Structures are given as C-alpha cells and as structure tokens.
Amino acid sequence: MYTAVSPSAAASRDILNVARVCCDSLSGLRFTPINLKSAEFHEVNASSQAFQFSTGKSLVQGLVIPDELERATIILDAIAGATVFVPTVLVLDRDFQVSRAIDSGNFKYTPAGLMEPQRLRGSFLLDRRQGSKLAGEKYLVVFTTDKDLKGSTQMISEVRLHARSRGLADPGLPDPVAEHAATGVFRLRVAELETGVRSTTEYVEQRQQADRYVTGGAETREAPRAAPVPVEPKPAAPPRSQPKPVATAPSAQPMLSETQAIYDNMIRDAVASGNMDRAWRLVQEGERAGSTTARQTFLQAVEKK
C-alpha cells in the first residue's frame, strides 16, 4: 500500500478537480466499518467520494465505528513518500451531526523506522460508555483542506536515519520533502484507551472545532431513520506482490559512490528480510537523491530471493 502514495501532487489535484461532489449532506456519504482486529490501510484515490466542505472540496473516506467499541484510542498514520495526504477527521454522531473535529495540526511527522514508513501520525480518544457526553459518536470522515494542499512536509532521509542509528558519519544528502496531495494512503488502528495522559480539555478543543468544516445549513436536516446507511463491502486483502515502478525525477547532482553503496546495501537487506515495502521506498528515495543503481539493485535482490 505504501507504493499507492501519489508520485505527483499536481496529478492528485487533477483527480480532485474532476471529481464530482457526491452529496450535499454528510449523511449521503458511504461508510466502511472499522476493522477492530488489526490495522487497516485505506486509499484515497480517483474512486473515492468527493464532498464540498467549508474548507474546500476534498476526496473523502467514511468509516463506521462498530457498536461494540466503547472506549479506545484511534491512531491514524498518513503514509508519506513523494507526497502525503494530510488528514483532518470529523467525528459524527448517529444523526450525522459533527460532534468533534481533529484538525490537521494534530498529525505530526514521524520518521521511518525498521518496519515503519515515513508518516504523519495523530491519535484521538473515543469514549462511548453509557452516560458519556460522546456516547452517540458513530462515524468518522477523513478528508483534507485547501489550506493543507498548499503545503509540504520536510522529512528525514532514511539513509541519514540509518547512519545515525549506527553512529556513522552523516551522508550529507538533502532530506526529502513530501508535497501535500489530494490523494494518498492512511493506516487506521484501534488501540487500548490511553489513561492519565490526556485531559478533558482535548475534547473541549475538538468540539470547539466542530463547526469549522461543514457549510452552515448542510447538516440541519435530520437524516432519515428508516433508510440504512450504505456500507461498502470490505475488499479482500490483495496478494502481496512486487510494487509497480513509479517514475521518479532524476536528481540534478550525481550521488557519491559511498552513499550509493549505503542505499544499495539497505535495499538488499530489506529484500532479504522480506520487507518489500521498505525496499521500494529506499529505491524511490535513492533515485530522487541521485542514485543510478538503486532500481537495478532492487531487481537483482528480488531475483535472488
């Protein structure tokens, strides 16, 4: 799924520009049930719904909170590569009224780890126990804003992180930048409720943001109770396969042979350990930085595996 991140912010905006707005009310969106058993990737692309928010038109992913989930921490990671989809999350009640808004400022850049991609990570608490003021919360809407589409996120090169972790000299390469895009991939995971860490002020701030994103009057009509909410069937998990090549812009400066060797070794190690997603991310980063051998190293390592 990491390779589904758009290689071009401009191309993603073209997709958004031609997308038709699906409906004039959040109650008209399609919603997919949240997987409570494991983390799940969601792709925002040309097949996604589009909705006109107060902050601009956006492609949208709607999610249903299962009734059996009462208390939890929701963790959302927006996967970053050449681009990143910067999320804002609306929490809706059972009548599709906005209960809370978790704006994009809550999603912070988190560097890549051994089995983790570059990402923007954010989390929020869910408490739907009987008697709680937020007991009626039922839906999540993940989207982005016009303001966030104009920005970019400075990241840290995986080669630089590799050198730091082993006490090696800094390779001196420029760190990659993820342009903010209208399409992308995010991962959502349900974890145990965090206790003793956050106060009720977080809920208050999120509730104060609730009216910023939906045009006045769009949600004044009560949703019909008789008609069930359309729910997308869960797609079967795709087979694990070699990522499709993505065209990358060549670097203006050639890469030093020592740095090129570092990338090649990290690519071989990732393929040998079966971490094909990490291997392909290193190929993309290496080529953006000027490597001429990263792709061939990847292909040779896959053939030998």
FIFI-761632 format. One line per 10 residues: number of its first residue (from 1); their letters; for each residue x negated, y, z negated of C-alpha. Coordinates in steps of 0.1 Angstrom, whole numbers, plus 5000, padded with zeros to 4 digits. Layout:
NUM = A = X Y Z  ...
end
This chain:
1 = MYTAVSPSAA = 5000 5000 5000  4971 5024 4995  4965 5025 5032  5001 5037 5037  4990 5071 5025  4992 5095 5054  4959 5104 5070  4972 5138 5080  4991 5164 5060  5002 5181 5093
11 = ASRDILNVAR = 5016 5148 5106  5036 5143 5074  5051 5177 5077  5062 5170 5112  5081 5139 5099  5097 5161 5072  5107 5188 5098  5126 5164 5120  5143 5145 5091  5180 5151 5087
21 = VCCDSLSGLR = 5194 5161 5053  5213 5130 5042  5240 5147 5020  5249 5179 5001  5250 5163 4967  5226 5141 4948  5254 5116 4943  5252 5109 4980  5216 5095 4978  5208 5058 4980
31 = FTPINLKSAE = 5192 5044 4948  5169 5014 4943  5168 4995 4910  5136 5000 4890  5115 4968 4885  5112 4962 4848  5088 4932 4851  5059 4947 4870  5046 4979 4886  5060 4986 4920
41 = FHEVNASSQA = 5049 5007 4949  5073 5030 4967  5065 5045 5001  5080 5079 5011  5079 5080 5049  5100 5086 5080  5126 5061 5069  5132 5079 5036  5162 5101 5028  5158 5139 5030
51 = FQFSTGKSLV = 5175 5163 5007  5177 5201 5005  5165 5212 4971  5163 5248 4959  5125 5245 4962  5128 5233 4999  5136 5202 5019  5119 5170 5008  5119 5134 5016  5132 5115 4986
61 = QGLVIPDELE = 5131 5082 4967  5161 5075 4944  5158 5050 4916  5183 5034 4892  5175 5028 4856  5188 4994 4846  5213 4994 4818  5192 4970 4797  5163 4995 4795  5169 5016 4764
71 = RATIILDAIA = 5135 5030 4753  5104 5032 4774  5076 5053 4788  5078 5057 4826  5044 5060 4843  5042 5073 4878  5010 5073 4899  5009 5092 4932  4982 5075 4953  4956 5099 4967
81 = GATVFVPTVL = 4934 5094 4998  4931 5118 5027  4965 5131 5015  4987 5128 4984  5024 5132 4978  5027 5155 4948  5058 5144 4928  5085 5162 4909  5110 5140 4891  5146 5147 4883
91 = VLDRDFQVSR = 5164 5126 4857  5201 5124 4863  5230 5113 4841  5257 5089 4851  5277 5117 4867  5246 5127 4888  5241 5159 4869  5204 5169 4863  5195 5161 4827  5158 5168 4829
101 = AIDSGNFKYT = 5131 5178 4853  5094 5166 4852  5077 5191 4874  5045 5185 4894  5023 5202 4868  5027 5171 4846  5009 5150 4872  4971 5152 4867  4943 5140 4889  4928 5107 4876
111 = PAGLMEPQRL = 4896 5094 4892  4894 5060 4907  4884 5030 4885  4873 4995 4892  4908 4983 4901  4925 5017 4903  4928 5042 4932  4924 5079 4932  4957 5092 4919  4979 5119 4903
121 = RGSFLLDRRQ = 4992 5104 4871  5022 5115 4850  5045 5099 4824  5077 5108 4806  5097 5092 4778  5131 5075 4781  5154 5071 4751  5189 5059 4759  5199 5044 4725  5235 5048 4715
131 = GSKLAGEKYL = 5239 5083 4699  5209 5098 4716  5215 5131 4735  5199 5114 4765  5218 5082 4763  5236 5089 4796  5205 5092 4818  5208 5067 4847  5189 5078 4878  5155 5092 4889
141 = VVFTTDKDLK = 5149 5113 4920  5113 5116 4932  5105 5144 4957  5081 5172 4964  5084 5210 4968  5074 5236 4994  5050 5252 4970  5032 5219 4963  5030 5211 5001  5008 5242 5005
151 = GSTQMISEVR = 4981 5229 4981  4954 5203 4978  4937 5183 4951  4900 5181 4946  4888 5146 4938  4856 5129 4928  4837 5107 4952  4839 5070 4944  4801 5068 4951  4795 5096 4926
161 = LHARSRGLAD = 4816 5078 4900  4797 5046 4908  4763 5064 4903  4774 5079 4870  4786 5046 4856  4752 5031 4863  4730 5060 4853  4718 5066 4889  4709 5099 4905  4738 5120 4918
171 = PGLPDPVAEH = 4741 5112 4956  4747 5149 4963  4777 5144 4986  4807 5167 4987  4837 5154 4968  4867 5145 4989  4898 5167 4990  4934 5153 4993  4957 5176 5012  4992 5177 4998
181 = AATGVFRLRV = 5016 5159 5021  5054 5154 5027  5049 5116 5028  5029 5092 5006  5030 5063 4982  5036 5063 4944  5035 5034 4919  5060 5033 4891  5055 5012 4859  5077 5008 4828
191 = AELETGVRST = 5057 5006 4796  5064 5005 4759  5077 5037 4744  5049 5059 4731  5054 5068 4694  5038 5095 4673  5023 5112 4704  5049 5135 4718  5074 5157 4701  5110 5167 4710
201 = TEYVEQRQQA = 5095 5199 4725  5087 5179 4756  5124 5170 4760  5134 5207 4755  5109 5219 4781  5121 5193 4806  5158 5202 4800  5150 5239 4805  5136 5230 4840  5168 5211 4849
211 = DRYVTGGAET = 5185 5238 4869  5155 5249 4890  5156 5224 4917  5192 5219 4928  5211 5247 4946  5239 5262 4925  5272 5245 4930  5257 5214 4947  5264 5193 4916  5296 5209 4904
221 = REAPRAAPVP = 5318 5183 4919  5322 5153 4897  5311 5121 4915  5339 5097 4923  5341 5069 4898  5357 5043 4919  5331 5040 4946  5299 5022 4935  5265 5038 4940  5249 5025 4972
231 = VEPKPAAPPR = 5218 5004 4962  5192 4994 4986  5183 4957 4986  5148 4950 4972  5125 4942 5001  5104 4910 5000  5068 4916 4990  5047 4920 5021  5020 4894 5026  4985 4906 5017
241 = SQPKPVATAP = 4967 4914 5048  4937 4934 5062  4945 4971 5062  4952 4987 5095  4924 5010 5107  4931 5047 5103  4914 5073 5124  4891 5095 5104  4874 5127 5114  4837 5124 5117
251 = SAQPMLSETQ = 4815 5144 5093  4796 5173 5106  4764 5162 5088  4748 5127 5091  4747 5107 5059  4714 5099 5042  4704 5063 5047  4702 5057 5009  4737 5070 5004  4749 5049 5034
261 = AIYDNMIRDA = 4734 5018 5018  4753 5026 4985  4786 5027 5004  4778 4995 5023  4769 4976 4991  4801 4988 4973  4822 4978 5003  4806 4943 5003  4811 4939 4966  4848 4949 4968
271 = VASGNMDRAW = 4855 4925 4997  4836 4897 4978  4858 4903 4947  4890 4902 4968  4897 4939 4962  4905 4948 4999  4924 4980 4990  4893 4994 4972  4870 4982 5001  4891 5000 5027
281 = RLVQEGERAG = 4893 5032 5006  4855 5032 5005  4854 5028 5042  4876 5058 5047  4857 5079 5021  4824 5068 5036  4834 5078 5071  4847 5112 5060  4813 5117 5044  4794 5108 5075
291 = STTARQTFLQ = 4788 5070 5073  4783 5053 5106  4781 5018 5092  4809 5016 5067  4836 5002 5091  4812 4976 5106  4801 4965 5071  4837 4960 5061  4845 4939 5092  4814 4918 5087
301 = AVEKK = 4821 4913 5050  4857 4902 5058  4844 4877 5084  4820 4861 5059  4846 4859 5032
end
